[in-house]
Amino acid sequence: MCMGEIGVLADTWVDGGVPMGRVVTENREEEVCLLYAEGADAGDHVVVHMGFVTDVLDPAQADDARALRARAGRKDPT
């Protein structure tokens, strides 16, 4: 089971009518599609799966998710 990556949406733009963004994780940056995360904006904590933002988290949820991964012996993938 893939848990996706947790990161921060650094910026957003529209490319050919498709909302896109750049997510920064602990170790990398990735361009992502925002079709499934209407209203996501720069500065939001997000979950990314297969190049799509699937969820917007509040900062406490993001911290909890990162802590859970650390307890499970897994960090955000690099």
C-alpha positions in Angstrom: 0.0 0.0 0.0 1.3 3.4 -0.9 0.8 6.2 1.6 1.8 9.0 -0.8 4.1 11.8 0.1 3.5 14.8 2.4 4.8 18.2 1.3 4.0 21.9 1.0 2.5 23.4 -2.1 5.1 26.0 -3.1 3.2 27.6 -6.0 0.4 27.0 -8.4 -0.4 27.8 -12.1 -2.8 26.7 -14.9 -1.4 24.8 -17.8 -3.9 24.4 -20.7 -6.8 24.7 -18.3 -5.4 22.2 -15.9 -4.5 23.4 -12.4 -0.9 22.5 -11.6 1.5 23.1 -8.7 5.0 22.5 -7.3 5.2 20.5 -4.0 8.3 20.6 -1.8 9.0 17.6 0.4 11.8 17.0 2.8 14.2 15.9 0.1 12.8 17.0 -3.3 10.4 19.1 -5.4 7.8 17.7 -7.8 5.3 19.2 -10.3 1.8 17.9 -9.5 -1.7 18.1 -10.8 -4.3 19.8 -8.6 -7.5 18.5 -10.3 -8.5 16.5 -7.2 -7.7 19.3 -4.8 -9.8 22.3 -5.7 -8.9 25.3 -3.7 -5.4 24.1 -2.8 -3.1 27.1 -2.6 0.5 27.9 -2.1 1.5 27.2 1.5 -0.9 24.3 2.0 0.3 21.0 3.4 -0.7 18.3 0.9 -0.6 14.6 0.2 0.7 13.6 -3.2 0.1 10.2 -4.9 1.3 9.4 -8.4 1.6 13.1 -9.4 -1.8 14.2 -8.1 -2.5 16.1 -4.9 -5.2 13.9 -3.2 -5.7 15.8 0.0 -5.0 19.1 1.7 -4.0 18.8 5.4 -3.9 21.4 8.1 -0.5 21.8 9.7 -1.4 19.7 12.7 -2.5 16.8 10.5 0.7 17.0 8.5 2.8 16.9 11.6 0.8 13.9 12.9 1.2 12.1 9.6 4.9 12.7 9.6 5.2 11.5 13.2 3.3 8.4 12.4 5.6 7.6 9.5 8.7 8.2 11.8 7.3 5.8 14.4 6.7 3.2 11.7 10.3 3.6 10.6 9.5 5.3 7.3 10.3 8.8 6.3 8.8 10.6 3.3 10.2 8.9 0.2 13.2 10.5 -1.6 
